[in-house]
């Protein structure tokens, strides 16, 4: 084999390896948080997800009757959700003062 044949075979092999890597990332990649942050309605409640840090998200539940927002998180690998802080009173948080 000539040197140029070895170089050509090496370049083709490198291109195929890069193609397989890109395909694996595209196929096995995680969902983006924009896809995961859809809202859902269930009676008097609305639920969605919110990013609370670079690697964690929280379940946000809004009670539309009492106008309170609750945050719930879970530890990685566990199915149980625990409240994160006190509920937020949305009516009080968004009340407008008149001039």
Secondary structure, DSSP 8 states (H G I E B T S, - for coil): --HHHHHHHHHHHHHHHHHHHHHHHHHH----HHHHT--EEETTEEEEEEE-SSS-EEEEEEETTTTEEEEEE--TT----EE-SS-EEHHHHT-----
